[in-house]
């Protein structure tokens, strides 16, 4: 017997799943199996869209359709992935969601895992709450991954509960919009809950999970994220975890309903264009093409950084992420950790782990 946590959108949801496993279930000697996409931001993986088993070496078969990502697995260049390092630093088993065959393929993988593991619990975890979207919200930006996992979870013959951690922290649906789509908070995360993943937060690029951890540690303010500079409030609601009803979520989520019978990722992506008006993979394709045409910038940009911080301060921003600073300075993914090390060595007082604090204006 074990537990199964489905990381709804990939990326930082897998890190949050490891934290929630310990917070909810006590971090016993049977860490959960985490089913997750290999779908990282372009700073980590310059290839648009999610990775499948063919993009790795060293995966291990778990069922006929499901592979695990061990610490010695490697993404095949030019692809990148955070999963092997997560497997090296955390005790959990990370199983790979392969969306190549659409919602039907993800459903088949989930069914095989349930039969193989006989899990005592199945949680579908989403940091931020965009899995509860209708599909027409103007602030929604990345609905496809969540819709695929939601569609799959609704088709298996097993009890699955949705958990929303940090409502609004993904910068998509604001917390107040989600209030009537969730139940009351079942847990409020604390600094103690963050401790099992604290080392991961020092390098992992997830912004939503970084803000979830920061709010659990007591950080409050307004955090600027992503290349678009979205402002995300860091409030007392930030570290909360809520349950949501699976059937209600499917009935609300037009994209998830539309892709229930899809047999390819391309088919699911086309439904996203029709239902939501866009595909986030198209956005990644366009951004990857643009990034590929940009010259590499110098790492030492103190004047530009000071200007960015001054402008952010004028916008009322109190915190930001290292990913946001990296993109604001026009740096590439390989330079993100170097930038972080440079900032921490030169201005350690501005680090409120794992966020960067914007200095208030001198009096």
KATAQUI-V852619 format. One record per pair of residues at least 4 apart in sequence whose ideal C-beta (glycine too) atoms are under 6 Angstrom apart, sorted by sequence separation. I is the first residue (numbers start at 1). J is the second residue. D is the distance in Angstrom with one decimal. If there is no record, write none. Layout:
I;J;D / I;J;D
This chain:
9;13;5.0 / 20;24;5.5 / 21;25;5.7 / 40;44;3.9 / 42;46;5.6 / 51;55;3.9 / 62;66;4.6 / 69;73;4.9 / 75;79;4.3 / 82;86;5.8 / 86;90;5.6 / 101;105;2.7 / 113;117;5.7 / 133;137;5.5 / 143;147;5.4 / 146;150;6.0 / 173;177;5.1 / 178;182;5.8 / 189;193;4.5 / 194;198;5.9 / 200;204;5.1 / 206;210;5.9 / 215;219;5.9 / 226;230;5.2 / 234;238;5.4 / 249;253;5.8 / 271;275;5.7 / 272;276;5.3 / 284;288;5.9 / 301;305;5.6 / 320;324;4.6 / 331;335;4.1 / 335;339;5.7 / 343;347;5.8 / 344;348;5.6 / 8;13;5.6 / 22;27;3.5 / 40;45;4.3 / 75;80;5.5 / 126;131;4.1 / 173;178;5.6 / 214;219;4.0 / 224;229;5.2 / 225;230;5.3 / 244;249;5.8 / 262;267;4.4 / 312;317;4.0 / 326;331;4.7 / 352;357;4.9 / 7;13;3.7 / 53;59;5.6 / 61;67;5.8 / 62;68;5.1 / 75;81;4.3 / 168;174;5.0 / 250;256;5.6 / 262;268;4.4 / 273;279;5.2 / 350;356;5.9 / 7;14;4.3 / 87;94;5.2 / 99;106;5.9 / 133;140;5.1 / 153;160;4.5 / 168;175;3.5 / 224;231;5.7 / 225;232;5.7 / 272;279;4.6 / 344;351;5.7 / 350;357;4.7 / 59;67;4.0 / 60;68;4.9 / 167;175;4.2 / 222;231;5.3 / 223;232;4.9 / 259;268;4.5 / 7;17;4.9 / 60;70;5.8 / 133;143;5.8 / 269;279;4.7 / 326;336;4.5 / 21;32;4.4 / 39;50;3.9 / 73;84;4.7 / 83;94;5.4 / 167;178;4.7 / 222;233;5.8 / 223;234;5.5 / 5;17;4.3 / 201;213;5.6 / 211;223;5.7 / 259;271;5.1 / 269;281;5.8 / 37;50;4.8 / 38;51;3.9 / 71;84;5.8 / 221;234;5.1 / 258;271;4.4 / 326;339;5.8 / 53;67;5.0 / 58;72;5.2 / 59;73;5.5 / 69;83;4.3 / 220;234;5.1 / 58;73;3.8 / 131;146;4.0 / 219;234;5.7 / 58;74;5.8 / 71;87;4.5 / 130;146;5.9 / 17;34;4.7 / 56;73;5.2 / 57;74;5.1 / 70;87;5.4 / 71;88;3.6 / 255;272;5.9 / 258;275;5.5 / 69;87;5.5 / 164;182;5.5 / 207;225;4.5 / 322;340;4.8 / 56;75;5.7 / 131;150;5.7 / 194;213;4.6 / 215;234;5.2 / 14;34;5.5 / 55;75;5.9 / 126;146;6.0 / 255;275;4.6 / 308;328;5.1 / 55;76;5.5 / 254;275;5.2 / 14;36;4.1 / 194;216;5.1 / 215;238;3.0 / 216;239;4.1 / 55;79;4.8 / 215;239;4.5 / 68;93;5.6 / 69;94;4.7 / 304;329;5.8 / 10;36;5.5 / 190;216;5.7 / 191;217;4.6 / 5;32;4.9 / 7;34;5.8 / 10;37;3.0 / 68;95;5.2 / 69;96;5.7 / 189;216;3.9 / 2;30;5.7 / 51;79;5.5 / 301;329;5.2 / 3;32;4.0 / 4;33;5.3 / 5;34;5.1 / 6;35;4.8 / 7;36;3.8 / 10;39;3.7 / 11;40;5.8 / 66;95;5.3 / 67;96;5.1 / 124;153;5.1 / 51;81;6.0 / 2;33;5.9 / 141;172;5.5 / 46;78;5.7 / 47;79;4.8 / 140;172;5.4 / 62;95;5.9 / 139;172;5.5 / 297;330;4.6 / 45;79;5.7 / 297;331;5.5 / 45;80;4.0 / 129;164;4.6 / 44;80;4.8 / 122;158;5.8 / 124;160;5.5 / 137;173;5.9 / 299;335;5.7 / 319;355;4.5 / 320;356;5.3 / 44;82;6.0 / 122;160;4.7 / 123;161;5.8 / 124;162;4.9 / 125;163;4.8 / 126;164;5.8 / 127;165;5.0 / 129;167;4.8 / 170;208;4.3 / 319;357;5.5 / 127;166;5.4 / 169;208;4.9 / 299;338;5.7 / 123;163;5.2 / 130;170;5.8 / 133;173;5.9 / 318;358;5.7 / 128;169;5.1 / 317;358;5.5 / 40;82;5.5 / 106;148;5.4 / 110;152;5.1 / 128;170;2.6 / 130;172;4.3 / 169;211;4.7 / 38;81;4.7 / 65;108;5.6 / 66;109;5.0 / 130;173;5.4 / 169;212;5.7 / 65;109;4.8 / 114;158;5.2 / 128;172;6.0 / 129;173;5.5 / 38;83;5.4 / 53;98;5.9 / 103;148;5.5 / 107;152;4.2 / 111;156;5.4 / 313;358;5.4 / 52;98;4.6 / 66;112;5.8 / 106;152;4.0 / 110;156;5.3 / 132;178;5.9 / 166;212;4.1 / 312;358;5.3 / 65;112;5.5 / 66;113;5.7 / 165;212;5.8 / 52;100;5.1 / 103;151;4.1 / 107;155;4.7 / 313;361;5.9 / 50;99;5.7 / 63;112;3.8 / 99;148;5.5 / 103;152;5.8 / 129;178;4.6 / 132;181;4.5 / 309;358;5.4 / 189;239;4.1 / 188;239;5.5 / 188;240;5.2 / 63;116;5.1 / 171;225;5.3 / 187;241;4.3 / 185;240;4.1 / 186;241;5.8 / 185;242;5.5 / 186;243;5.6 / 34;92;5.1 / 38;96;6.0 / 171;230;4.1 / 183;242;5.7 / 31;91;4.5 / 32;92;5.9 / 33;93;4.6 / 34;94;5.3 / 35;95;4.7 / 37;97;4.7 / 182;242;4.0 / 183;243;4.6 / 31;92;4.5 / 171;232;4.9 / 33;95;5.8 / 35;97;5.8 / 175;237;5.1 / 182;244;4.8 / 169;238;6.0 / 167;237;5.8 / 18;90;5.1 / 166;238;5.4 / 18;92;5.4 / 165;241;4.8 / 163;241;5.8 / 164;242;4.7 / 128;208;5.1 / 164;244;5.7 / 127;208;4.5 / 127;209;5.6 / 161;243;5.8 / 162;244;4.2 / 162;246;5.7 / 127;212;5.9 / 160;246;5.6 / 162;249;5.9 / 224;312;5.7 / 224;317;4.6 / 222;316;5.6 / 222;317;5.4 / 154;250;4.8 / 222;318;5.3 / 223;319;4.3 / 224;320;4.6 / 225;321;5.5 / 221;318;3.1 / 221;319;5.2 / 150;249;6.0 / 225;324;5.4 / 224;324;5.6 / 227;327;4.6 / 151;256;4.6 / 150;256;4.4 / 17;125;5.2 / 37;145;5.8 / 147;255;4.3 / 151;259;5.5 / 147;256;4.2 / 151;260;5.0 / 16;127;4.8 / 89;200;5.7 / 210;321;5.9 / 13;125;5.9 / 132;244;5.9 / 143;255;5.4 / 147;259;6.0 / 13;127;5.4 / 207;321;4.7 / 2;117;5.5 / 4;119;4.1 / 3;119;5.7 / 8;124;5.7 / 207;323;5.8 / 2;119;5.7 / 132;249;5.6 / 3;121;5.0 / 4;122;4.8 / 5;123;4.9 / 6;124;4.7 / 7;125;5.9 / 8;126;3.9 / 134;252;5.5 / 205;323;5.2 / 1;120;4.9 / 135;254;4.2 / 5;125;5.7 / 135;255;4.8 / 8;131;5.2 / 144;272;4.9 / 143;276;5.7 / 219;352;5.3 / 10;145;5.6 / 9;145;4.4 / 144;280;5.8 / 9;146;5.0 / 8;146;4.8 / 142;280;4.5 / 135;275;5.0 / 8;149;4.8 / 135;276;5.0 / 214;355;4.9 / 6;149;5.6 / 210;354;4.6 / 16;165;5.5 / 201;354;4.1 / 103;259;4.9 / 103;260;5.6 / 103;262;4.9 / 104;263;5.3 / 102;262;3.3 / 44;205;5.6 / 102;263;4.9 / 43;205;5.7 / 101;263;5.7 / 102;264;5.1 / 41;205;5.9 / 100;265;5.7 / 102;267;5.6 / 99;265;4.9 / 102;268;4.9 / 23;193;4.2 / 22;196;4.8 / 19;197;4.9 / 18;197;5.5 / 15;197;5.7 / 15;200;5.6 / 15;204;5.7 / 15;206;6.0 / 16;209;4.8 / 12;206;2.4 / 15;209;4.9 / 11;206;5.4 / 12;208;5.4 / 12;209;3.5 / 49;281;4.5 / 48;281;5.5 / 48;284;3.6 / 48;285;4.6 / 48;288;5.3 / 46;288;6.0 / 42;288;5.7 / 44;333;5.8 / 43;333;3.6 / 43;336;5.7
